[in-house]
Amino acid sequence: MTVTGVDVDRDLAVVLGYLLRRKIRQTELLQALKMSKSTYFEQRKTGKLTQPNNLINAADAFGLNAVDLLVRYAHVRAEAVSECAAQWG
């Protein structure tokens, strides 16, 4: 399992590119995040780009695991995911 917060200081486009093993174009990222270019730059500037709703949108758009992104950006502890999975069996 991913270590909690492993990518918290990394740019979202870089992390997505790493996970997808390819470069993510800005237009592709904007479409995935469902936002305008100005909103993207404002959220990036204010540190809000990696909020849970954006991570979930990106995961859905690129076919990634949303929980993995939430853990990578320290919105959910990896241990909490494991505990929850164990409870659900």
N, C-alpha and C positions, 0 to 999 in steps of 0.2 A: 504494500500500500504506500501511497505517496506520503512523504513527511509533511506534517502540517506547516504551512507557511513557506515552503521551499522556494516559491516563486514570488513572494509578496512584493519584492522590490524590482521585479522584472517587468518590462513592457509587455502588455497583453499580446500585441502582434508577434513579438519574438517568441513568447511561450506557445502561442497557437501554431506558429511556423515550425517550432521544434516538435510539437506533438503530431503535426500533420506531415512532417518531413518535407516541407516546401515553403517557399516564401509566400506570405499573404499580402496581396495587393490592398492598398488603402480602400479602394472602392468596394472590394470584396468584404473587407472588415466593416465598413460603414453599413453595408447592406445586412450583414449578419447581426450587427448590433442594433439595427433598425433606428439609425439616427443620422442626422445631417452632419456635414463636415464641421460646421461651427460648434454644434453640441459636442461632437467628438473632442475637438481641441479644448473646449471649455472643461469637460469632464477630465480630460488628461491633465490639464493644468492644475485642477483642484484636487486631484487624486481620487476622483469618483469613478473613473473608467472601469475599475475592477470590482464594482459593487455587484452583489449577487444577481440582480436582474440582468445585467449586461453579460455576466459569465454564463448564465443559463441560456440567454439568447445566442451567444457565440457557440456554446456546446451544441445546441439544437441545430444551428445552421451548418456546422461543420461535422456533425455526426460524432461528437466527442461525449464523454461522460461528464455531465454537469457536476456531479458530486466530486469528481476528481479535481475539476477547476476550483470549486468552492474550498476544497481542502488545500490546494496549492496556494490559494490567496488568503488562507487563514480565516475564512468565514465559518468553517466547520472544522472541529478537531478530528483527526483521523481516528482517534480512539473512540469518539462518539459514533462514528460511522460503523466501526467494528462492533461496538456494543449493540447498536440498533440492528445490525444484520444478524447477530447472534440471537437476539430476542425474536426476530421474525422467523428464524430457523431456515 
